[in-house]
Amino acid sequence: MSFDTKQFKHVSYLWDEAEAAKLAGDEVALLIYRSNLLGADLRLTNYGGGNTSCKAIAKDPLTGADTEIMWIKGSGGDIGTLKKSGLAALYVDRLRNLKNIYRGVAYEDEMVELFNHCIYDLASKAPSIDTPLHGFLPFKHIDHLHPDAAIAIAAAKDGKKITQELFNGEIGWVEWKKPGFELGLQLKQCLDENPGIKGIMLGSHGLFTWGDTAYESYINTLEVIEKCAEYLEQNYGKKGPVFGGQKIQSLPEDQRKKQAAALAPILRGFCSSERSMIGHFTDDARVLEFINSHDLDRLAPLGTSCPDHFLRTKISPLVLDLKPEQDLSDVKAIKEQLAPAFEAYRNMYTAYYETCKHDNSPAIRDANPVIILYPGVGLFSFSKDKQTTRVAAEFYTNAINVMKGAEAISEYTSLPRQEAFDIEYWLLEEAKLQRMPKPKSLSGRIALITGSAGGIGKAIAKKFVEEGAVVILNDMNAERLASAGEEFKKLYGKDSYTTAVLDVTNDSQIQEALEVAALAFGGVDLIVNNAGLSISKSIEDHTDKDWDLLYDVLVKGQFKITQASVAIMRKQNIGGDIINIVSKNALVSGPNNAGYGSAKAAQLHLSRLNAAELGADKIRVNVVNPDAVISDSNIWAGGWAEGRAKAYGVKVEELPAYYAKRTLLNEIILPEDIANACFAFAGGLLNKSTGNVLNVDGGVAMAFVR
């Protein structure tokens, strides 16, 4: 196999000779460099999937003798973002000597604990289950990837024959075997029986390739995958239309988005029957080609092949029996239509568990689907957090690519149900799950905090994300909003938030913001009405414009956001929280404050009224009353600070100290203090409290509720 690197069509050649030259002589650095390049191209492997390794000579810290060490991606890592801290380092001779005490395939799981006796670098990551797959092969650099093009061949009914003919015997074949010690031995046996091969195809699983240097391994990997992809491309359409041809037409894109946003909260409610889930939606062209096809009903129930795909997407997807253009406005009717499908899926999953379980299998997990397909519209996924659910959708898209390729050249085959179960409920996989950190208090919650690009709103959004929620950042000012988005991306990552320009007095922007929430996360269940402004004027100076603006933003805005959000929460039927940021001015009579103070009083009583009405829906409505939160707040713009200083007879710069001194605790109130109060209501300890008021004002006796 020999390709001009500039002629790669199906993979990206990213190797930079100048960058690699800087790493010359450091095999571990070159391993990380190569790994990051491979992980940067999702056509080569999935997020968190695959493994890479190198073997090099290092000094034994006890004897000082030169010894061969293998560095390999540790358990749970991702090659695209791999750093040295994510590698496991093991003595090669010790690892290979484990063969001497191996008791056979029935006991192969016990070998994982013994990997710890082979550790060279005591600070290294825990070795993964793939460790022996790399360790028993003699090559200096090894890539184990899950490229769609290769898996399509590996999952084809005639995959072994196709591999032999396509590569003229240069790529070996090992039948499906779940990763572990036994598969490592089988790889070595394949190499011994086929000396000179350049790689091995793993049935229904993936690809192993190698080289004597990092660059040789990289080029070998690209060439093999390129050849697989080129073969598939040449065969598309030869057996007939892809996936049997198109059965239905997709809705236009804008209609798909509208339909998906309307349905997502209902689906989220069904999928959250055991725990609150976060959603994701995609109408990627590859997804639409599959879900609109004649072969959807035949292929979807088969499930996926590659274990990495399967672990993320479950045994099979749920296909909705809804017309693309179906009217979704009658929520009750849609729920009644969908309920039997979800019940049937849960029964199917339970039967799968009961049929395949072993005496020592972990307890059955959530029986709800992870992947939901809506022909003509797109793919929904639901899982514990945004990253997991987004990646699940990506993995199912990979599975679609695999099915497409396998069907083009032969016939797609999936993992047998028992093999799939043995992967999903593998005790080693369960142990990995048990080691994961416990969910945070707001995990699975979706929060919309109005006016969250700065001040109190941004502090609340940060607190909620830090406690596990995802947030819809919003603001009237698009530039301020973009800046907040960049800050959240840098601090918390792209899966922590989305953004929407939002004026709380604008009906269309309210609807658009909630559609953004539904498409990005599946709905919304934690609302903080925080957006506001302040006008401080005497009675004679107040204008109709001042009055209307205060009441439109503070009172009507709170009502409109609540009204629209409650409609989403009722679709989900999993309860929710509405927290209204009001003010001590709702309770305290002060000078030059008729418009603002009375509007705040209206907000407070509106909160009580909403709490009384929404309790039956398990939607809690509570109030936080701040006072004098000056830091990074828009409230001090527009003359408010000057107005309050004039009312109290002090200078503007003296206001913070003035406000602090008049409190019982003599404290300045910060945005973070308000964020903590909101978390107190939403964090789980006050789930039986509604209609309450929490003052965060340093102690203003006149503002005591009773």
Sequence and secondary structure as in RCSB ss.txt:
>XXXX:A:sequence
MSFDTKQFKHVSYLWDEAEAAKLAGDEVALLIYRSNLLGADLRLTNYGGGNTSCKAIAKDPLTGADTEIMWIKGS
GGDIGTLKKSGLAALYVDRLRNLKNIYRGVAYEDEMVELFNHCIYDLASKAPSIDTPLHGFLPFKHIDHLHPDAA
IAIAAAKDGKKITQELFNGEIGWVEWKKPGFELGLQLKQCLDENPGIKGIMLGSHGLFTWGDTAYESYINTLEVI
EKCAEYLEQNYGKKGPVFGGQKIQSLPEDQRKKQAAALAPILRGFCSSERSMIGHFTDDARVLEFINSHDLDRLA
PLGTSCPDHFLRTKISPLVLDLKPEQDLSDVKAIKEQLAPAFEAYRNMYTAYYETCKHDNSPAIRDANPVIILYP
GVGLFSFSKDKQTTRVAAEFYTNAINVMKGAEAISEYTSLPRQEAFDIEYWLLEEAKLQRMPKPKSLSGRIALIT
GSAGGIGKAIAKKFVEEGAVVILNDMNAERLASAGEEFKKLYGKDSYTTAVLDVTNDSQIQEALEVAALAFGGVD
LIVNNAGLSISKSIEDHTDKDWDLLYDVLVKGQFKITQASVAIMRKQNIGGDIINIVSKNALVSGPNNAGYGSAK
AAQLHLSRLNAAELGADKIRVNVVNPDAVISDSNIWAGGWAEGRAKAYGVKVEELPAYYAKRTLLNEIILPEDIA
NACFAFAGGLLNKSTGNVLNVDGGVAMAFVR
>XXXX:A:secstr
    GGG SSS     HHHHHHTTT HHHHHHHHHHHHHT TTT  TT  EEEEEEEEE TTT  EEEEEEEE T
T  GGG  GGGEEEEEHHHHHHGGGG   GGGGGGHHHHGGGGBSSTTS    TTHHHHHTS  SEEEEE  HHH
HHHHTBTTHHHHHHHHHTTSEEEE    SSHHHHHHHHHHHHHSTT SEEEETTTEEEEEESSHHHHHHHHHHHH
HHHHHHHHHHTTTTSSGGGSBSS    HHHHHHHHHHHHHHHHHHHTSSS  EEEEE  HHHHHHHTBTTHHHHG
GG  SSHHHHHHH S  EE    TT     HHHHHHHHHHHHHHHHHHHHHHHHHH  TT       S SEEEET
TTEEEEEESSHHHHHHHHHHHHHHHHHHHHHHHHS B    HHHHHHHHT HHHHHHHHHS    TTTT EEEET
TTTSHHHHHHHHHHHHTT EEEEEES HHHHHHHHHHHHHHH GGGEEEEE  TT HHHHHHHHHHHHHHHS   
EEEE         TTT  HHHHHHHIIIIIIHHHHHHHHHHHHHHHHTS EEEEEE  GGGT   TT HHHHHHH
HHHHHHHHHHHHHHGGGTEEEEEEEE    TT GGGTTTHHHHHHHHHTS GGGHHHHHHHTSSS     HHHHH
HHHHHHHSSTTTT  S EEEESS  GGG   
